[in-house]
Amino acid sequence: MILDGELAPGDVLDQEALAAMLSLSTTPVREALRRLESERLIVSRAHRSTEVAPLSFETLEQTYAVRIVLDSMAVELAAVNATEEQIKEMRRCAKLPRQKDDPLARLQKNRAFHSAVYKACGNDMLIDILDSLWDISDRYRIVVLRNAPAAEAARSEHDAILDAIESGQRRKAGQLMREHMEKSLATITQLAQGK
């Protein structure tokens, strides 16, 4: 609900209400909230409230600074290690139908492509780190994916990255991913500031 935007930054979370809504006891809800806090998606204020974490340009920039390096590393490893089956999966994810009026579907499609690249890199630690960074950055990426021209540009960038992976061009794949991530950060910043 946080990643889909159902729960907005600053929304107060009530454990009992969430438990009732999800038909769960408060124990698994409490554990889930602890995990969400460790993933920086919520903020707990001692003896006061638990809220959906605010969006900030500082968090956005810090997250992307790490993702630019690690996504590039993952794609370079994928260019070396990807099997034919993994490349087929990346192609399948890249060719999922366009969802013009559904930014959440675009968000899921985008994540599926990047996840397929990560899986092909062959480094489980890197995959775990990137997956946790995705949860943070998806809250910002939804801004881009609500913008059809930006979403279409990302699609063609994915195709170019995939071509480099498939042809084993490690450095080119890394450079294309770096540029893709930098454009994404610039677009998110520009759209969020209403420019």
C-alpha positions in Angstrom: 0.0 0.0 0.0 3.0 2.3 0.6 4.6 1.5 -2.7 1.3 1.8 -4.6 0.7 5.2 -3.1 -2.5 4.0 -1.2 -0.7 5.2 2.0 0.8 8.6 1.4 3.9 10.1 3.1 3.0 11.2 6.5 -0.1 9.0 6.9 -0.4 7.7 10.4 -0.5 3.9 10.7 -2.7 2.3 13.4 -1.6 -1.3 14.2 -5.1 -2.4 15.3 -6.8 -0.9 12.3 -4.3 -2.4 9.9 -4.7 -5.8 11.6 -8.5 -5.6 11.3 -8.3 -4.5 7.7 -5.9 -7.4 6.8 -7.7 -9.9 9.0 -4.6 -10.6 11.0 -3.6 -10.4 14.7 -1.5 -7.4 15.8 1.6 -9.6 16.2 2.4 -10.1 12.4 1.4 -6.5 11.7 3.8 -5.3 14.4 6.6 -7.5 12.9 5.8 -6.1 9.4 5.9 -2.6 10.7 9.4 -3.3 12.2 10.6 -4.6 8.9 9.1 -1.6 7.0 10.9 0.7 9.4 14.3 -1.1 8.8 13.6 -0.6 5.1 13.0 3.1 5.7 9.5 3.0 4.5 7.9 4.1 7.8 9.1 6.1 10.8 8.1 5.2 14.4 8.1 7.9 16.9 8.6 6.4 20.5 5.4 6.3 22.4 3.6 8.5 19.8 2.9 7.3 16.3 4.0 5.3 13.3 3.9 7.2 10.0 4.7 6.5 6.4 8.1 7.9 5.8 8.2 11.3 4.1 9.7 11.7 0.6 12.8 13.8 0.5 15.2 14.8 -2.3 18.1 13.9 0.0 16.9 10.3 0.3 16.2 10.2 -3.4 19.7 11.4 -4.3 21.4 9.1 -1.8 19.4 6.1 -3.0 20.2 6.8 -6.6 23.9 7.4 -5.9 24.1 3.8 -4.7 21.8 2.4 -7.3 23.8 4.0 -10.2 26.9 2.1 -9.1 25.3 -1.2 -8.1 22.8 -1.4 -11.1 25.8 -0.8 -13.4 27.8 -3.5 -11.6 24.8 -5.9 -11.8 24.3 -5.4 -15.6 28.0 -5.8 -16.3 28.0 -9.1 -14.4 24.8 -10.1 -16.3 26.5 -9.4 -19.6 29.2 -12.0 -18.6 27.1 -14.5 -16.7 23.6 -14.5 -18.3 22.4 -17.8 -19.6 20.2 -18.1 -22.8 17.2 -18.7 -20.5 17.9 -15.6 -18.5 18.2 -13.5 -21.6 14.9 -14.8 -22.8 13.4 -13.8 -19.5 14.8 -10.3 -19.8 13.4 -10.1 -23.3 10.0 -11.3 -22.1 10.0 -8.7 -19.3 11.1 -5.9 -21.7 8.3 -6.8 -24.1 5.4 -6.9 -21.6 2.5 -4.9 -23.0 2.5 -1.2 -22.6 0.2 0.1 -19.9 -0.6 3.6 -21.0 -3.0 4.5 -18.3 -1.7 2.4 -15.4 1.4 3.7 -13.7 1.4 0.9 -11.2 1.5 -1.7 -13.9 4.3 0.2 -15.6 6.1 0.2 -12.2 5.7 -3.6 -11.9 6.9 -4.1 -15.5 10.0 -1.9 -14.9 10.8 -3.8 -11.8 10.4 -7.1 -13.5 12.9 -6.1 -16.1 15.5 -4.9 -13.6 14.9 -8.0 -11.4 15.6 -10.3 -14.4 18.9 -8.4 -15.0 19.8 -8.7 -11.3 19.1 -12.5 -11.3 21.4 -12.9 -14.2 24.3 -11.2 -12.5 25.0 -14.3 -10.3 25.7 -12.3 -7.1 23.1 -13.0 -4.4 24.4 -10.3 -2.0 24.2 -7.7 -4.8 20.6 -8.9 -5.6 19.5 -8.5 -2.0 20.9 -5.0 -1.7 19.4 -3.9 -5.0 16.0 -5.4 -4.0 15.9 -3.3 -0.8 16.9 -0.2 -2.7 14.0 -0.8 -5.1 11.5 -0.6 -2.3 12.8 2.9 -1.5 13.1 4.2 -5.0 9.8 2.9 -6.3 8.0 5.5 -4.2 9.8 8.1 -6.3 9.8 6.2 -9.6 6.0 6.2 -9.7 6.3 10.0 -10.5 8.2 9.1 -13.7 5.9 6.3 -14.7 2.9 8.5 -14.5 4.5 10.5 -17.3 4.0 8.6 -20.6 6.9 10.1 -22.6 9.4 9.3 -19.7 8.0 5.8 -19.5 8.5 5.3 -23.2 12.0 6.6 -23.1 12.8 4.1 -20.3 11.5 1.3 -22.5 13.9 2.1 -25.4 16.7 2.4 -22.9 15.9 -1.1 -21.5 16.1 -2.5 -25.1 19.5 -1.0 -25.7 20.8 -2.3 -22.3 19.4 -5.8 -23.2 21.1 -5.7 -26.6 24.4 -5.0 -24.9 23.9 -7.8 -22.4 23.0 -10.3 -25.1 26.0 -9.4 -27.2 28.3 -9.7 -24.1 29.3 -6.1 -24.2 30.0 -5.7 -20.5 31.3 -2.1 -20.4 28.7 -0.8 -22.8 25.9 -2.4 -20.8 27.3 -0.8 -17.6 27.5 2.6 -19.3 24.0 2.4 -20.7 22.6 1.4 -17.3 24.5 4.3 -15.7 23.0 6.7 -18.2 19.5 5.1 -17.7 19.7 5.6 -14.0 21.0 9.2 -14.2 18.2 10.1 -16.6 15.7 8.5 -14.3 17.0 10.5 -11.3 16.9 13.8 -13.4 13.4 13.1 -14.6 12.1 12.2 -11.1 13.6 15.4 -9.7 12.3 17.5 -12.6 8.7 16.1 -12.4 8.6 16.2 -8.6 9.5 19.9 -8.7 6.9 20.6 -11.4 9.4 21.8 -14.0 
